[in-house]
Amino acid sequence: MQTESAASSDTLLPQAELTALLATYKVAGVSIAVLTPDGAGDASITTQAAGMATKTEAVYDSTLFQICSLSKPIAAVYALEYFEKAGIPMAKTGNS
């Protein structure tokens, strides 16, 4: 898996636009990672960071954020899509 930073290439968002979005939505800082599969079983990761992690420290692509229970709804959406594609109903049917 290859990793590239968007700081030099601005492949995700122009830094000024990202900074403006942070100000508009009153978000202190953000770290973004986009996984792009190459179709051959590998992928590259493009990262970008902006804003402040604390009052004195900037956000970097390696900054860790606590996202609490965000993995639960992501897992639920994945499960729903998986079972739908596999033809397995998620709703209970019949009288049992």
C-alpha positions as CSV (number, residue, x, y, z in Angstrom):
1,M,0.0,0.0,0.0
2,Q,1.4,3.4,-1.0
3,T,1.0,6.5,1.0
4,E,1.2,10.0,-0.4
5,S,0.6,13.3,1.3
6,A,-1.7,15.9,-0.3
7,A,0.2,18.8,1.2
8,S,2.4,19.0,-1.9
9,S,0.0,18.0,-4.6
10,D,-3.4,19.2,-3.2
11,T,-5.1,16.2,-4.7
12,L,-8.0,16.2,-2.2
13,L,-8.9,19.8,-1.6
14,P,-6.9,23.0,-2.1
15,Q,-5.6,23.9,1.4
16,A,-7.2,27.4,1.4
17,E,-10.6,25.8,0.6
18,L,-10.2,23.2,3.4
19,T,-9.2,26.0,5.9
20,A,-12.3,28.0,4.8
21,L,-14.5,24.9,5.4
22,L,-13.1,24.6,8.9
23,A,-13.9,28.2,9.7
24,T,-17.4,28.0,8.1
25,Y,-18.3,24.9,10.2
26,K,-16.4,26.0,13.3
27,V,-14.2,22.8,13.3
28,A,-10.8,23.1,15.0
29,G,-9.0,20.6,12.8
30,V,-9.3,17.6,10.5
31,S,-7.3,14.8,9.1
32,I,-8.5,13.1,5.9
33,A,-7.5,9.8,4.4
34,V,-8.8,8.5,1.1
35,L,-8.2,4.9,0.1
36,T,-8.0,4.4,-3.7
37,P,-8.0,0.8,-4.9
38,D,-5.9,0.1,-8.0
39,G,-8.0,-2.8,-9.2
40,A,-5.2,-5.3,-8.8
41,G,-5.7,-5.9,-5.1
42,D,-3.5,-3.0,-3.9
43,A,-4.4,0.6,-3.0
44,S,-2.9,4.0,-2.4
45,I,-3.8,6.3,0.5
46,T,-3.9,10.0,0.0
47,T,-3.9,12.1,3.2
48,Q,-4.5,15.8,4.0
49,A,-4.6,17.6,7.3
50,A,-5.6,21.1,8.4
51,G,-6.3,23.1,11.5
52,M,-5.3,22.7,15.1
53,A,-5.3,19.5,17.2
54,T,-4.9,21.6,20.4
55,K,-4.4,25.3,21.1
56,T,-0.7,25.0,20.4
57,E,-0.3,22.0,18.1
58,A,-1.3,21.7,14.4
59,V,-3.1,18.7,12.9
60,Y,-0.9,16.3,10.9
61,D,-1.9,13.3,8.9
62,S,-0.5,11.2,11.8
63,T,-2.7,13.0,14.4
64,L,-5.0,10.6,16.3
65,F,-8.6,11.6,16.8
66,Q,-11.0,9.9,19.2
67,I,-14.0,9.0,17.1
68,C,-15.9,7.2,19.9
69,S,-18.5,4.8,18.5
70,L,-18.3,5.8,14.9
71,S,-17.3,2.3,13.9
72,K,-20.8,0.9,14.9
73,P,-22.9,2.8,12.3
74,I,-20.2,2.1,9.7
75,A,-20.3,-1.6,10.4
76,A,-24.1,-1.6,10.4
77,V,-24.2,0.1,7.0
78,Y,-21.7,-2.4,5.6
79,A,-23.7,-5.3,7.0
80,L,-26.9,-4.0,5.5
81,E,-25.3,-3.6,2.1
82,Y,-23.6,-7.0,2.3
83,F,-26.8,-8.9,3.2
84,E,-28.8,-7.1,0.6
85,K,-26.3,-8.0,-2.2
86,A,-26.2,-11.6,-0.9
87,G,-30.1,-11.7,-1.1
88,I,-30.4,-12.3,2.7
89,P,-33.4,-10.5,4.1
90,M,-32.7,-8.5,7.3
91,A,-36.4,-8.3,8.3
92,K,-37.9,-11.3,10.2
93,T,-40.6,-12.9,8.0
94,G,-43.3,-15.4,8.9
95,N,-44.7,-16.3,12.3
96,S,-41.7,-17.8,13.9
